[in-house]
Amino acid sequence: MSRNILCVVEFDRYPDIVVARAAWLASSRDCNLHLLVSDPVTDFLGDSYVYLLESQDIAESIRASQEETLKAVVASVEQAGVQVEVNRSRERNVAEVIRREATARQPLFVVKGTHYHSPSERASLDSVDWELIRDLDYPLWFVKPKEWRDPPVIIAAVDPVNAHDKPASLDHRIIDMARAIADECGGTLKVLHTYQRLAEIGQLATWAMKPVKLPIKELDKKMRAEHRKALHVLAETSNVADKALHLLPGRAHEVLPAFAMQQGASLVVMGALARSKLKLRIIGSTAARALDHFHCDVLIAHGKPE
């Protein structure tokens, strides 16, 4: 089994917090820590088609500052007794560099800082984060600049009805990951399943099919019962206590961040399917749509349709 943690260091993504999180994972899992320092910006300044002394000076100044930051975070990791290795990349296709490094290292986790994505980034799905959510083959840990509670709350977001071609095994992997992390840090595990109610759909159908009315309340009640049953079956097979289960109506990408905030969660573990860029655009991705709205860390477990 791999004994590596791959940490992506981006100097505009709070590298001290990201590296500290990765170092904690490496220490708790007895892993080596590999820092991938990604800095395409200064390379762009240095390779300007029009040679400007000012741009060269700016690039050198940025690099010197970054080197000081890197030395400080590496020193803090080494003082904690974690073996660390540093690789640098100035390539502009950051997602491809991360995939290539992950393939070489086969890490237990890829740890990376994230930021708020602009509407154009979300619309085009061109962000590095979106690319990694879509097709990275390793668990992807997005770090947010927020201190963890003591003890932390770890949420496993599951879908036991296996919607959108999601493999049933993915839920078990999500719960296992969340439980292992909760055990390591003395945290509390909570398992959340969301489901979409029929109320809005039923109202539209009623308007279109007058005078026929759909029994919305009865259908909603039946749907909730079916989702509750599926959640309890998953809990039994995963050895999760009933008190840890939560079932809430609503769109997952809206409910998950709100629930995480209400519970004071430090980490949400959720799944994402490997899909083409076109298919992701058509059907959407809960992880991609919700990422910006989480106040806490997010761990993505990847799966493939069965």
C-alpha positions in Angstrom: 0.0 0.0 0.0 1.2 3.5 -0.8 2.8 5.4 2.1 2.8 8.8 0.5 0.9 12.1 0.9 1.1 14.5 -2.1 0.6 18.1 -1.1 0.2 20.8 -3.8 1.8 24.0 -2.6 0.3 27.1 -4.3 1.6 30.4 -2.8 -1.8 32.1 -3.3 -3.6 29.3 -1.4 -2.4 29.7 2.2 0.5 27.2 1.9 1.2 27.1 5.6 -2.3 25.8 6.4 -2.3 23.4 3.5 1.1 21.9 4.3 0.2 21.7 8.0 -2.9 19.6 7.1 -0.8 17.4 4.8 1.9 17.0 7.5 -0.8 15.9 10.0 -2.0 13.3 7.6 1.5 12.1 6.9 2.3 11.9 10.6 -1.0 10.1 11.6 -0.6 7.6 8.7 3.2 7.2 9.0 3.6 8.4 5.4 6.3 10.4 3.5 5.2 13.9 2.5 5.9 15.1 -1.0 5.4 18.8 -1.7 4.7 19.7 -5.3 5.4 23.5 -5.5 3.3 24.8 -8.4 4.2 28.3 -9.6 3.3 29.1 -13.2 2.9 32.8 -12.6 6.6 33.8 -12.2 7.5 31.7 -15.2 5.0 33.7 -17.2 6.5 36.9 -16.0 10.0 35.7 -16.9 9.0 34.5 -20.4 7.3 37.6 -21.6 7.7 38.1 -25.4 8.7 41.7 -24.7 11.7 41.7 -22.4 11.0 44.2 -19.6 13.5 44.6 -16.8 10.7 45.4 -14.5 9.0 42.1 -15.1 12.2 40.3 -14.4 12.7 42.1 -11.2 9.1 41.4 -10.1 9.5 37.7 -10.9 12.8 37.5 -8.9 11.2 39.3 -6.0 8.2 37.0 -5.9 10.5 33.9 -6.2 12.6 35.1 -3.3 9.6 35.7 -1.1 8.2 32.3 -2.0 11.4 30.6 -1.2 11.4 32.1 2.3 7.8 30.8 2.7 8.7 27.4 1.5 11.7 27.1 3.8 9.5 28.0 6.8 6.9 25.4 6.0 9.4 22.7 5.3 11.2 23.5 8.6 8.0 23.2 10.5 7.2 19.8 8.9 10.7 18.4 9.6 10.5 19.6 13.2 7.4 17.5 13.6 9.4 14.4 12.5 7.8 14.0 9.0 10.1 13.1 6.1 9.5 15.6 3.3 10.6 15.9 -0.3 10.1 19.0 -2.5 9.5 19.1 -6.2 8.9 22.3 -8.2 6.9 22.9 -11.4 6.3 26.1 -13.4 4.3 24.4 -16.0 1.0 26.2 -16.8 -1.2 23.1 -17.0 -1.3 22.6 -13.3 -3.9 19.8 -13.3 -1.8 17.7 -15.7 1.3 18.2 -13.5 -0.7 17.1 -10.4 -2.1 14.0 -12.2 1.4 13.1 -13.4 2.9 13.5 -10.0 0.1 11.5 -8.4 0.6 8.7 -10.9 4.3 8.5 -9.9 3.7 8.7 -6.2 0.4 6.8 -5.9 -0.5 8.8 -2.7 -3.1 8.0 -0.1 -4.3 11.6 -0.5 -3.7 14.6 -2.7 -3.9 17.7 -0.5 -4.6 21.0 -2.2 -5.8 24.5 -1.2 -8.9 25.8 -2.9 -10.5 29.2 -3.4 -13.8 30.8 -4.5 -14.3 30.3 -8.2 -15.6 33.0 -10.4 -18.9 32.5 -12.3 -17.0 32.2 -15.5 -14.8 29.4 -14.0 -17.9 27.6 -12.8 -19.6 28.0 -16.2 -16.7 26.8 -18.2 -15.5 24.0 -15.8 -12.0 25.1 -16.7 -10.7 25.5 -13.1 -7.9 23.2 -12.0 -10.1 22.1 -9.1 -12.9 21.1 -11.5 -10.4 19.0 -13.6 -9.2 17.2 -10.5 -12.7 16.5 -9.3 -13.5 15.1 -12.7 -10.7 12.7 -13.3 -8.1 12.4 -10.6 -7.7 8.8 -9.5 -6.8 9.5 -5.9 -8.6 10.8 -2.9 -8.5 14.6 -3.2 -8.5 16.7 0.0 -9.4 20.4 -0.5 -8.2 22.6 2.4 -10.1 25.7 3.5 -8.4 28.3 5.8 -10.3 27.4 8.9 -9.2 25.9 12.2 -10.6 22.5 13.1 -12.9 22.2 16.1 -11.8 20.1 19.1 -13.1 17.6 18.9 -13.9 17.9 15.1 -17.1 16.8 13.4 -16.5 14.7 10.3 -19.5 14.3 7.8 -19.8 11.5 5.3 -22.2 12.5 2.5 -23.7 9.4 1.0 -26.3 8.4 -1.6 -27.6 4.9 -0.8 -30.1 4.9 -3.6 -27.2 5.0 -6.0 -28.5 7.9 -8.2 -26.6 9.1 -11.3 -24.9 5.8 -11.9 -23.0 6.0 -8.7 -21.5 2.6 -7.6 -22.8 1.3 -4.3 -19.2 0.6 -3.2 -18.5 4.3 -3.2 -20.7 5.0 -0.1 -18.8 2.4 1.9 -15.5 3.9 0.9 -16.8 7.4 1.9 -17.9 6.1 5.3 -14.6 4.2 5.8 -12.6 7.3 5.0 -14.6 9.5 7.3 -14.6 7.1 10.2 -10.8 6.5 9.9 -10.2 10.3 10.0 -12.6 10.8 12.9 -10.9 8.0 14.9 -7.5 9.5 14.3 -8.4 12.9 15.6 -10.9 11.9 18.2 -13.8 13.3 16.2 -17.5 12.6 15.8 -18.8 10.9 12.6 -22.1 12.0 11.1 -23.6 10.4 8.0 -25.8 12.6 5.8 -28.1 11.6 3.0 -30.1 14.2 1.1 -33.0 13.5 -1.3 -35.1 15.7 -3.6 -38.8 16.1 -2.7 -41.5 15.9 -5.3 -43.4 19.0 -4.1 -42.1 21.4 -6.8 -42.3 18.8 -9.5 -45.8 17.9 -8.4 -46.9 21.5 -8.5 -45.7 21.9 -12.1 -47.3 18.7 -13.1 -50.6 19.8 -11.5 -50.6 23.0 -13.5 -49.9 21.2 -16.7 -52.4 18.3 -16.1 -55.4 20.1 -14.7 -57.8 19.0 -13.4 -55.8 15.9 -12.4 -54.0 16.3 -9.1 -51.1 14.3 -7.9 -51.0 13.0 -4.3 -47.9 15.0 -3.5 -48.0 14.5 0.3 -48.4 10.8 0.0 -45.7 10.5 -2.6 -43.3 12.6 -0.5 -44.0 10.4 2.5 -43.4 7.2 0.5 -40.2 8.7 -1.0 -38.8 9.7 2.5 -39.6 6.2 3.8 -37.7 4.6 0.9 -34.7 6.8 1.4 -34.7 6.2 5.1 -34.8 2.5 4.5 -31.8 2.7 2.1 -29.9 4.8 4.5 -30.5 2.4 7.4 -29.4 -0.6 5.3 -26.2 1.2 4.4 -25.7 2.0 8.1 -26.1 -1.6 9.1 -23.6 -2.9 6.5 -21.2 -0.2 7.4 -21.6 -0.5 11.2 -22.8 3.1 11.7 -25.0 3.9 14.8 -28.5 5.2 14.2 -27.7 8.4 16.2 -25.1 9.3 13.5 -27.6 9.2 10.7 -29.2 12.3 9.2 -31.8 12.4 6.4 -32.7 15.8 4.9 -34.8 16.9 1.9 -33.4 19.2 -0.7 -30.8 19.6 -3.4 -27.5 18.1 -2.2 -25.3 20.9 -3.3 -27.4 23.3 -1.3 -28.2 21.2 1.8 -24.7 19.8 2.3 -22.9 23.1 2.9 -25.7 24.4 5.1 -25.7 21.2 7.2 -21.9 21.3 7.5 -22.1 24.9 8.8 -24.9 24.1 11.2 -23.0 21.1 12.6 -19.7 23.0 12.9 -18.0 20.4 10.6 -14.3 20.4 10.0 -14.4 18.0 7.1 -17.0 16.7 4.6 -16.2 13.5 2.8 -18.2 13.0 -0.4 -18.0 11.2 -3.7 -17.5 12.2 -7.3 -17.8 10.1 -10.5 -15.1 10.0 -13.2 -16.9 11.7 -16.1 -16.0 13.4 -19.4 -16.1 17.2 -19.3 -19.2 17.2 -21.6 -21.1 14.8 -19.4 -20.2 16.7 -16.2 -21.5 19.8 -17.8 -24.8 18.1 -18.7 -25.6 16.3 -15.5 -23.6 18.4 -13.1 -21.5 17.4 -10.1 -22.5 17.8 -6.5 -18.9 18.1 -5.4 -18.1 20.8 -8.0 -21.3 22.7 -7.4 -20.9 22.7 -3.6 -17.2 23.2 -3.2 -17.3 27.0 -3.1 -20.0 27.0 -0.5 -18.3 24.8 2.1 -16.7 26.7 5.0 -14.7 23.6 5.9 -12.3 21.1 4.2 -13.7 18.7 1.6 -12.4 15.3 0.8 -13.4 13.8 -2.6 -13.5 10.0 -3.0 -13.6 9.1 -6.7 -15.6 6.4 -8.3 -16.6 5.0 -11.7 -20.1 4.1 -13.0 -20.7 0.4 -12.7 
